[in-house]
Every structure is written in C-alpha cells, then in structure tokens.
Amino acid sequence: MIKTISPVDGSTYVERSYATSEEIKAALVRAKQAQKQWRQLSVGQRMAYCSKAIEALVTKKAELANELCWQMGRPIRYAAGEIDGLKERADYMINIAEAALKPVVVEKKSGFNRYIKREPLGVVFIIAPWNYPYLTAVNSIIPALLAGNSVIIKHSAQTPLCAEQFAEAFKSAGLPLGIFQFLHLSHQDTEKVIQSSQIDYVAFTGSVKGGVMVEHAIAGRFISASLELGGKDSAYVRHDANLDETVATIIDGAYFNSGQSCCGIERIYVHSDVYHAFVEKAVDLVNQYQLGDPTDTKTTLGPLVNTAAASFVRAQIDEAIAQGAQAHIDVSHFTANIKDTAYLAPQVLTNVNHNMRIMSEESFGPVVGIMKVASDAEAISLMNDSEFGLTAAVFTQDEQAAIAIGEKVECGTWFMNRCDYLDPALAWSGVKNSGNGCSLSVLAFEKLTRPKSFHLRQPV
C-alpha cells in the first residue's frame, strides 16, 4: 500500500494499492496498442484533446490546491498558483505544436522531393516528483501527447492524487482509452517498467540517485531519457544591482515552497560594495515569513515534505554553524519551529565557504548561504564550483555584463534579475549532475520524436 503522510499534521491523507503485475502488463499493452491509432490523428485533433483536459483541471483549481496543501504542505494561499502555471505551460506548448511538428523541408533539388518527418517515439513513461507535481508532470505530458505518443505516468507516493486528477481530466476530455494512464508503483516495479520493451522514452524528475537508476535500467535498450535531477542554484548580486528588487526576488526564489524547488536559490554571492546592505535587507525580509499550518491563509512558509527532510536541513545548518558560519535568524521567533517535526524555521547564514555542506550539497529547504566576493571573476569561479548546473542568476543594471558572465557560468538556464522560474518558450535543461535532455520550448518536441527522412525521386 501507498500511504501518503501529510506534513500538515502527520496524518495519513491518502492510501492506495500498488498496481499488480497483471495491471502493469495490461497498461503497457493498452498504451502500445492505443498509440498506433493516436499517432494517426492530426496535430490539431491532439491539441483539442489536450486543451479540454487542461481546462478540466483549471475548473477544479480550488480542489486541487487543497489536495496539494495536504499532500506536500504548500501554504494554501499559494497552492492554486501551480494550476495557473500548469495552464501557462500547457497552453504555450499546445499553441506551438503544429508549427513545431511540421515536416522539415530541405532545399529543392531538381527531380527529387525531400523532407524530414517527425515521428512519435511510442510510449513515454513519466516519473514525476512531489514538490511541483503538476508543473513538472505537464512539462512532459502535453508535448508527449501532442507529438503522437501515449503516456504512462508514475507520480511520487507523496502526491498520488495528482496522477489521478490528470487521468480524470483526460477522461473528461474524451481521450481514447490507453493514451494516458497512471500507475501507482513501488521502486522495484518502476524499474521493471523502465526496462519493458514497450517503453520507448523515459522522462524522469528526481534525485541524482534516481537518475542513475534510470540510466542503468535503459542501458542496452537504445532508448533515450530526459533527466532533471535538481541543483544547488546560485545568484550573484553585482555592485550595481537594485537592492530592494534584488532582495525581494532572491528571497522569494530561495524560500518559496519552503525552499523545495530544484531551481530554488541556495547559494548567494554578493559584491563587497553592497554586501552588508544586502544581508541586512535579506534578513529583515526573511524574518517577515509566517511559519505554520499551511491550511491557514496567513501562513507564508509551510512545513517541509516530511520530518526526515527537515532533519536533514537542520543537520546541514547545525554543522555549518559548528564550522564557523553565522546564523542571522533567531529561530525562537518562529514558534512553529519544532525539532523532530516537518516544521523548520528559515535561516540565513554568512561566513560560509565551499568546504561546508550548506554550500555544496543540495539542501531543498528554507536556508541560504551568503558569501562576499570582490569581482565578477570570483563570482563566476564560485558559481561553477558545484556538481550541479541547473540555473544561475545575476542581478545587475548592465545587460551586456550579464550576458558576458552568463556565457562563462555552467548552467542550463541563465537569468538576469530573475530566478526560480520556467519560461515555456525556453528549453528547460541542466548540465553536470543536474541531468540531461530538455523539456518545454520547440526543442522538447525534438526529444519526443524521431526524424524519418523521405527521399523521393520523381519518375522520368
């Protein structure tokens, strides 16, 4: 059985049975058979089904937000925003689908008709995480279906209702049977599904360890996978940054969703000219957060997903302090902060360095380390001193400087005066241990299709 323990109060919020081996086999067969007919539909027909499903989800926004709050702890005042983001991403991918999936026509050659068609891969298996269960899933679901693939999704055991809600939405949209299915799976059965000959592509969002499992599971099968594995994302505050806007943006990017975002800011490098002013403003803003029951509309910082996650971050903070870091937040100010629970007070640390886990190991919690730097070159060196490379950001008034710095920083997305955001028009990707492949943008369709060349010699 899956038992989803709510971080809100420690109660069991959802119980579901794992899929049996017979149910798994049947789902794989249905997906493979149904895809043969689905691929024959026009892109416009597939777009219509996807649009109807997304609208069905939007009409249930309040219900989905409440479920999110209880499953993974996001404050109710913010939870509905995930459905808005889902619609933004889905609508964009739907709107560009026809143009993106058109055959590639090469230059004319006398006596020949030549073009490259984009063919669907077959069955796409999506493994989605709990931290943004709708947003991360929609990144792959919609482009996969638009491209003519069928989809099987396995959601985190922390957010199983999200998979069910997606399935209900596609059912209400009249999607043919077998094109979109969900399976509640154990880790062992997840690996078996990946190894199945009926799976043609895997889209995984999760830990580095999970990504390694996916790569091992598909080895020798000659199929592809996209892996989004998290990060230790950094921000650099230059001497010319607008401090008020910079602090507001970075702090939100670090602490939203209790810091449980793959592209959340976890490391901040600040030019010496503005360092003290930045730290003062940042600490003041963090102290304004309201930690507590996420079902209360006044709460702005909810619990972490579980007690173990909170204990992990607490250990990182305590270890850094023992190594000489300075803690700027008096955690007693946050009365909901209780050891051995999922409720963790936010923290700001200075006098940190890269020998500390807090500056090198993914935290996935409400804490940042701030370091003073003397130049762009020093900031670039420190930003690149990481096993991860998902996103990074610079805050400055000088766009040319931002571009020059960004060209040297190792990451999948480079921001200027922004962070912790996915623009559906841009490819979402990472380097190093942040993974490979990409989702969103026109490039997503290249990963979810294969090229088939037509070389037609005209009769003479």
N, C-alpha and C positions, 0 to 999 in steps of 0.2 A: 504493500500500500504506500501511496504518496501521502504524507501528512505535512501540510503547509502550516508551520507555526508562525503566527502573526507576531511581528516585532512590537506591535502596539501594546499587547498585554500578555504575550506568551501563550495565548490560547490556540487551539487547533482550529484554523479557519477553513481549511479545505481538506477533504480526504478523497482520494481517487485510487482505483485499482490500476496497477501497471498493465499494459497491453500484454496479452498472452502471445506465445509464439505463433499460434494459429491466426490471431488478429493481425500480427505484424506481417505475416506472409500474405494474408488476404489484402492488406492495404498496399503492399508493394505490387501485387498483381494488378489491382484496380488502377493504381497510378500509371503503370506501364501501358495498360490497355487503353485507358481513357485518353492518354496523351496522344495517341495515334489519331484520334478524331479532333482533339483540341487544336493540334497544330494545323489542321486544315482550315480552321476558321480564319477570317481576315483579322488583321490587327485591330481594325475598327470594332469588330464584334467583341474581341477580348477586352478592349478598352471599356466597352459598355458594361460588361460584367463587373470589371474591377471598380468602375465608378459607382455602381449600385451598391457594391459591398462596402466601400468606404463611407458612403452616405448612411448606410445602415449602422455603421459603428458610430458615426457622429451623432446620430439621433439618440444614442444610448450613452452619451458622454458622461452624464451625471452618475449613472450606474457603474460605468467602467472606472470612473475616478474613485468612487467609494471602494470598489474592489481593489484597485491599486493601493490605496491608502492602507487597507487591512492586510494585503498580501506582502507588501515590501516596505511600508512605513512612510511613504512620501506624504508630507502635510497636505490635507485635503484642499487647502487654498491654492495649491499648485498642481494637484494631480490631473485636473481636466486639461491642463496645458499640453500634456502628452498627446491627447487626442487631436488637439489643434495642430500639433507638429506632424502627427501621422498624416493628417489630411493634406498639409502643405507638401510633404514629400511625395505622397501618392499622386496628388493632382499634377505635380510637375512631371513625374515620370510618365503618367498617362498622356499628358499633353505633347510630350516629345517622342512618343513611341513610334508613330507612323513614319516620321522622318528618320529616326534613328535606325529603324529596322528595314528601311528600303534597301534593295539591292545596290551594290556599288557598281556603277557603270564606268568602265575604263575608257581610255581614249579610243576613238574609232580606228578601225583597221579595215582596209578595203577587202571585201569578200568574207568578213567574219562578223559575228555578233558575240560579244564577250561581256560577261558580267559576273559579279560575285554575290551569291545569295547568302543571307544569314539564316542558318538552320537552327532550330531549337536543339538543345542537348538531350532532352528526355525527361528524366525525373530528377528534380532538385530537392535535396534533403537539407532543411534549415534547422540549425541548432541555436536557439535564442536564449539570451540571459534574462535575469530578473530585474536588473537595475533600470533599464528603459525597455520593458518587454514589448511594447507596441512599436516604438520608434525603431529599435534595432531590427525587429522582425520585418517591418514594412519595407525597409531598405532592400531586402531580397525578395520578399513575396511578390510585390507588384511587378517589378521588372522581369522576374522569372515567368510569371503567368503571361505577361504581355508578349514575351518572346516566344510563347508557344509551348512552354514546359508545364508539366504538372508538378505539384509541390506537396511534400510531406514535411510537417514541422514538429519538432520536439522542443517544447518550452521547458524552462527551468522548473524544477519541483517547487520552487518558491512562488511561481506565478502561473500555475496550470490553467487558471480560468481564462487567461489571455488567449491561449491556443483555442479554447472552446468558443470564446467570443468571436475570434476570426472565423472559425468554421461556421458558426451560426450566421454571421454576416454574409458569407459567400453562399450559404444555402438559401438565405432570403433573397439573394440576388439571382437565384436560379442557375448557379454554376453547375455544369454537368457533374454527375457523380464520379468521384475518383480524381478530380482535377486538383482539389485542395483537401488534404486530410491532416489530422493531428494524431500523434501517438504519445501517450504518457509512458516513458521508457526509463528503465534502470540504466546505469552507466554501461553495464555489460551488454545490454541489448542495443543501446545506442551504437556501440562499436560494431556490433553484428550488422546493423542496418547499413552503416557506412561501407562495410565490406561486401554488401549484397551486390550481385551483378546487375540488379535492376536500378541501382542508384548511379546517376550519371554526373552529379556535381554536388559538392557539399559547401554550404555557407555556414561558417562557424563564428560565433562571437563568444569569447570567454577568456579563460586563463591561458598562459603560455603552456602549462602542463596539458591542458585540454587540446591546444593546437598541436602539440607533439603527438598526442594520441591520434588525432585526425590524420596527420601525415603518415604515421605508421600504418594506420588502418587502410589507407588508399594506396599504399606502396605496391607497385606491380600491377595496378589496375588501369593505369594510363588515363585517369580522370583528374580533373582539376578541383581545387578547393580555394575558397577565399577565407582568410583567417584574420579576424580583428581581435587582437589579444591584449589590448589595454596599453597603458603608458604611465609615464612619470612626467607629465607635461609641464613645460616651463613658460615663464613670462619674463620679459626683460623690460624694465622701465628706464628709458633714456632720460638724459638730463633735461630735455625739452618737453617732456610729457605733461599733459594737462592733468594735474594730480587728482583733482576731485573726480573727474570722469574715469581716470585710470583706476583709482582705488575702488570705486563702485563696480566697475566692470570685472576687475580681477577677483575681488572678494566674492562676488556672485558666482564667478566661474570656478572658484575654489570650494565654496560651501553649499552651493545648490545641490539638492538631493543628498544632503549630508556628506558631500564630497564623493559620493558613489557614482562617479562618471569616468569612463575610460579616458575622456579628453578633458577632464577637470584639471585645473591648475594645482600642482603640488609643489612646485619649486618657483621661487621668485628671486630674480636678480635685479638689484636697483642701483643705478648710478650714484656714486658718492655725493654728488651735488644735491640730490633730492632724497637721499636715503632716510634720514631722520624724520623728515616731514611725511614721507610715505608710510613709514612704520607707525607713526603717531596716528595718522588718519585711518590706517587699516585696523589697528587695534580698537580704535573708537567705534568703527563700523561693526566689527565682529562682536563687540560687547552688546550691540543692539539686537542680536538674534534672540529669539524666544524658543528655547528648547523645551519640548514637552509632547503631550499627546497629539499625534498628527490628525486626529479627528476633530480637534479644536481649531476653528478658523483663525485663532490668534497665533497659533504655532507657526514659526518660520523655519525651524530646524527639528526634524523628526529623528527617530531612532535609526541606528544602522540596521541592516537587514537581520542580524541576529547577535546574540551575546558574544559569540566567538569572534565575529568581525570587529566588534567594539573592543574586545580584549586585545586583539592583535594591534590595533591602532594605539591603544593605551600603552602597550608594551613598547612600541616604537617611540612614543613621546617620552616615556619614563627613561628609556635608555639614552635618548638624546640629551635629556636634562642631566643625567648622570655623567655624560661625556662633556658637559660644559655648555650646552645650549641654554638660552634664557627664555623662559616662558613668560609671555606678556598677558595672558588671560588668567584672571582669578576664577578658577572653576567653581568655587563656592557661590559665585554669583548666579550659577545655573543650578537651581535646586533640583531639577530633574536628573542631573548627572549622578548616577548611582553605579558604583562598581558592581560587576557581575550582572549587569543588565545591558540591553542594546542601546541605552540612552547615554550618549557621550557628549560632553561639553566641547565646543570648538576650542582650538588652540592656535596661537601664532608663536613661532619660535624664531629667534635670531641667534647669532653667534653659532651658526651651524656650519658644517662643512661636508664634503662628499665622502668622508670616512664614516659618516653616520647613516644608518639605515633610512632615517627620515628623509634623506636627500638622494637616496639611490634606489630604494625598494618601494614598489607601489604601495601606497597607504590605503587608498579607497576609503577615506574618512575625512572628517572635518578638521584638517590640520594643514598648515603650510609652513615651510621653512623659508626664511628670507636672508639673502646674502648681499653684501655690499660689493660692487665692482667699480673699477676705475676707468673702464673703456669698453667700446663695442667688442674689441678683440677678446677681452677677458670674458665678457658675457657669452660670446659665441663658443668659446672653448668649454665653458661650464655647461652650457645648454647641450652641447654634443657629448658631454661626459656622462652617458647614460646607455643602458642596454636597450632602452625604448626609443621610439621615434614616431609617435602618432601625430600630435600637433605641437606647435610652439607659437608664441606671440611676442610682438614688440609693441610698445606704447611710445609714440613719438609724434611730432608735428611734421616730420620730414619723410615724405613717401619714398624718395629716392634712397635715403639711408635705410628705410625699412626693406626695400627690395634688395639692396646690396647685402644686408645682414641675412635676409631670408635665403638668399642664394647659397649661403655657407652653412646654414643650420640644417641638420639631418632630421627631416620630419616628412609626414605625408601631407599635412596642411599647415600653411604659414599664415598667421593673422597679423594684421596691423590694427591696433585699437579695438580689438575684439578677441574673444576666446570662447571655448566651450560651446561651439555651435556647428551644426552641419547644414551647409547650403546645398540643396538637392541639385543645383546646377553644376556643382563641382564634385570631382571624384573623391570619394572617401577611402583613404588608403593609409598604410603605415609602412615604416621601414624597421629594420633590425627586429627586436623581439616584439614589436607591435604588430607583426604579421605581414601578410602579402595579399595580392589581389586588390579589388576595389569594388565598391558599390556606389550607387547614385550616379547621376550625370549620364551623358550619352555613352560613356565608356563602360557603364555597367552592362549594357546590352552586348558588348563585345565578349564579356566574360560568360554570359549566359547563352551564347550562341556559338556555332562553329561556322567557319566560312566554307562554302561549297561553290567552286568555280564552274561556270558554264562557258565552254569554248566551242562555238557553233560555226562551222564552215558552211558558207552558203553554196547551194547547188550551182553547178556550172553547165 
